[in-house]
Amino acid sequence: MGEPRLKAVIMDEQAMERAITRIAHEIIEHNEGSENIQVIGIIRRGETLANRLAGEIEKIEGKRPPVGSLDISFYRDDVMRHIQPVVHGTNIPFEIDSKDIILVDDVLYTGRTVRSALDALMDYGRPKSVQLAVMVDRGHRELPIRADYVGKNVPSSHEEDVRVCARPLDDHDAVEIWGIEGGER
């Protein structure tokens, strides 16, 4: 099997910033303001994007919505396949009951991560609504889950890896498509 190689950069830093700004405006419009909104990012890159999104909502509305992070390690349907799942710890320092939760992730693919996140979130309360915001929707759903807010739709094959790079976790901001040199992934 070959080495992974970068095939394309489909969003650079400026494109990601524009997408976050657009998503923030869409969220505010859909929810008729930001008073009842709370933003929760799925650990790891979803958490980074959630903080950026909350910052953009603050620029528009003048008030930063509460931000939390959600660890789904033990809610995944493949948890038994991992010898030792990496646990980061959920941090939701506010009540979610009767709130409009904006759940944030980097890439929506099969829908399994979001299903796990919904299961985990319900252990913390009963929100008024849960709306999903993702930087990339690449299709190939295995579960009936769709995003309410999408930075970019990226048709891709199963053999490709769509990666969202986001500071401070990565050394740059971009959405990249990676493949295997000379074969399948």
C-alpha positions as CSV (number, residue, x, y, z in Angstrom):
1,M,0.0,0.0,0.0
2,G,1.3,3.5,-0.9
3,E,1.9,6.5,1.3
4,P,-0.9,9.1,1.9
5,R,-0.5,12.1,-0.4
6,L,-2.2,15.5,-0.5
7,K,-4.5,15.5,-3.6
8,A,-6.2,18.9,-3.2
9,V,-6.7,21.8,-0.9
10,I,-10.4,22.6,-1.3
11,M,-10.7,25.4,1.4
12,D,-7.9,27.7,2.5
13,E,-7.9,29.8,5.7
14,Q,-9.9,32.6,4.1
15,A,-12.5,30.2,2.7
16,M,-12.9,28.6,6.2
17,E,-13.3,32.0,7.8
18,R,-16.0,33.0,5.2
19,A,-17.8,29.7,5.8
20,I,-17.8,30.3,9.6
21,T,-19.1,33.8,9.2
22,R,-21.9,32.6,6.8
23,I,-22.8,29.8,9.2
24,A,-23.0,32.2,12.1
25,H,-25.4,34.5,10.1
26,E,-27.5,31.5,9.1
27,I,-27.7,30.3,12.8
28,I,-28.8,33.7,14.0
29,E,-31.3,34.1,11.3
30,H,-32.8,30.6,11.8
31,N,-33.0,31.1,15.6
32,E,-34.2,34.7,15.4
33,G,-31.2,35.9,17.4
34,S,-28.8,34.2,19.7
35,E,-30.5,34.5,23.1
36,N,-31.3,30.8,23.4
37,I,-28.3,29.4,21.6
38,Q,-25.5,27.3,23.1
39,V,-22.7,25.9,21.0
40,I,-21.2,22.5,21.7
41,G,-18.2,21.1,19.7
42,I,-17.5,17.4,19.3
43,I,-13.9,16.9,20.6
44,R,-11.4,17.6,18.9
45,R,-11.8,19.7,15.8
46,G,-15.5,20.3,16.4
47,E,-14.5,22.0,19.7
48,T,-12.0,24.3,17.9
49,L,-14.6,25.2,15.2
50,A,-17.3,25.7,17.9
51,N,-15.2,28.3,19.6
52,R,-14.6,30.1,16.3
53,L,-18.3,30.0,15.6
54,A,-19.2,31.4,19.0
55,G,-16.7,34.2,18.4
56,E,-18.3,35.1,15.1
57,I,-21.8,35.0,16.7
58,E,-20.4,37.4,19.3
59,K,-19.1,39.8,16.6
60,I,-22.6,39.9,15.1
61,E,-24.8,39.9,18.2
62,G,-22.6,41.5,20.8
63,K,-22.8,38.6,23.2
64,R,-20.9,35.3,23.1
65,P,-23.1,32.2,23.4
66,P,-22.0,29.6,26.0
67,V,-19.6,27.1,24.5
68,G,-19.0,23.5,25.6
69,S,-17.2,20.4,24.4
70,L,-18.5,16.9,24.0
71,D,-16.4,13.7,24.3
72,I,-18.1,10.8,22.5
73,S,-15.4,8.2,23.1
74,F,-17.7,5.7,25.0
75,Y,-20.8,6.4,22.9
76,R,-19.3,5.2,19.7
77,D,-20.8,2.0,18.2
78,D,-17.2,0.8,17.5
79,V,-15.9,1.4,21.1
80,M,-15.4,-2.3,21.6
81,R,-13.0,-2.4,18.7
82,H,-10.7,0.1,20.3
83,I,-8.5,-1.4,23.1
84,Q,-8.1,1.9,24.9
85,P,-10.2,4.8,23.5
86,V,-8.7,8.2,24.0
87,V,-10.8,10.0,26.6
88,H,-10.7,13.8,26.6
89,G,-13.6,14.7,28.9
90,T,-16.8,16.5,28.2
91,N,-17.0,20.1,29.4
92,I,-20.6,21.5,29.3
93,P,-20.6,24.0,32.2
94,F,-24.2,25.1,31.6
95,E,-27.7,23.6,31.6
96,I,-28.9,22.5,28.1
97,D,-32.5,22.0,29.0
98,S,-34.9,24.0,26.7
99,K,-31.9,25.5,24.9
100,D,-31.2,25.5,21.1
101,I,-27.9,23.5,20.9
102,I,-25.7,24.1,17.9
103,L,-23.7,20.8,17.7
104,V,-20.4,21.4,15.8
105,D,-18.2,18.9,14.0
106,D,-15.5,19.1,11.3
107,V,-16.6,16.5,8.8
108,L,-20.0,14.8,8.3
109,Y,-19.5,11.5,6.6
110,T,-21.4,8.3,7.6
111,G,-23.4,10.0,10.4
112,R,-22.1,7.7,13.1
113,T,-20.1,10.3,15.0
114,V,-23.2,12.6,15.1
115,R,-25.4,9.7,16.3
116,S,-22.9,9.1,19.1
117,A,-22.9,12.8,20.0
118,L,-26.7,12.9,20.2
119,D,-26.7,9.9,22.6
120,A,-24.0,11.6,24.7
121,L,-25.8,15.0,24.7
122,M,-29.1,13.5,25.9
123,D,-27.3,12.4,29.1
124,Y,-26.9,16.1,29.9
125,G,-30.5,17.1,29.5
126,R,-33.3,17.8,27.1
127,P,-32.6,20.6,24.7
128,K,-35.3,22.5,22.8
129,S,-33.6,21.7,19.6
130,V,-30.3,20.3,18.3
131,Q,-28.9,21.8,15.1
132,L,-25.9,20.4,13.4
133,A,-23.1,22.6,11.9
134,V,-20.2,21.1,10.0
135,M,-17.3,22.5,8.0
136,V,-17.6,19.7,5.4
137,D,-20.3,17.4,4.3
138,R,-18.9,14.7,2.2
139,G,-22.0,12.5,1.7
140,H,-21.9,8.7,2.0
141,R,-24.4,8.6,4.9
142,E,-25.1,5.3,6.6
143,L,-27.7,6.9,9.0
144,P,-30.5,9.4,8.4
145,I,-28.6,12.4,9.6
146,R,-28.1,15.7,7.9
147,A,-26.4,19.0,8.7
148,D,-28.4,22.2,9.2
149,Y,-25.4,24.3,8.4
150,V,-22.6,23.4,6.1
151,G,-19.4,25.2,5.2
152,K,-18.9,23.2,2.0
153,N,-20.3,20.1,0.4
154,V,-17.4,17.9,-0.9
155,P,-18.3,15.0,-3.0
156,S,-15.5,12.4,-2.4
157,S,-14.9,8.7,-2.8
158,H,-14.6,6.3,0.0
159,E,-10.9,5.9,-0.8
160,E,-10.3,9.5,-0.1
161,D,-9.7,11.1,3.3
162,V,-11.2,14.6,3.8
163,R,-9.3,16.4,6.6
164,V,-10.1,19.7,8.3
165,C,-6.9,21.3,9.6
166,A,-7.6,23.9,12.3
167,R,-5.3,25.9,14.6
168,P,-4.2,25.4,17.3
169,L,-4.5,21.6,16.8
170,D,-2.7,21.9,13.4
171,D,-0.1,24.2,12.0
172,H,-2.5,25.7,9.5
173,D,-6.2,26.1,8.6
174,A,-7.4,24.3,5.5
175,V,-9.7,21.5,4.2
176,E,-7.7,19.0,2.3
177,I,-8.3,15.8,0.4
178,W,-5.8,13.0,0.9
179,G,-5.4,9.8,-1.1
180,I,-3.0,6.9,-1.3
181,E,-0.3,7.0,-3.9
182,G,-0.8,4.3,-6.4
183,G,-3.9,2.6,-4.9
184,E,-6.8,2.5,-2.5
185,R,-6.8,3.9,1.0
